[in-house]
Amino acid sequence: MYVQSGKYQNPVTNDRGAVNLIYIPTREELDGMPFTSDENREEYWKFIRNDDYLSKHTGEYSKRTPTVALKRSLTLISSCR
């Protein structure tokens, strides 16, 4: 759920990020990431913990074809930045 550049892109393949794997951070990793506020960090962690897929895969990259709900959720998160 974290892309270092902050954008879903892949200039090497020019696929607009269609096959990028998304990393789902652990709580410890999340605590070390920059957020605009502690409240935003906590909301992000709640989102991870409340999602069946994400909560089972913290510290891992998502599968190549994550669920449709995950894709929609990521779109919502990226639009909130």
Buried (B, 14 or more C-beta within 10 A) or exposed (E): BEBEEEEBBEEEEEEEEEEBEBBBBEEEEBEEEEBEEEEEBEEBBEBBEEBEBBEEBBEBEBEEEBBEEBEEBBEEEEEEE
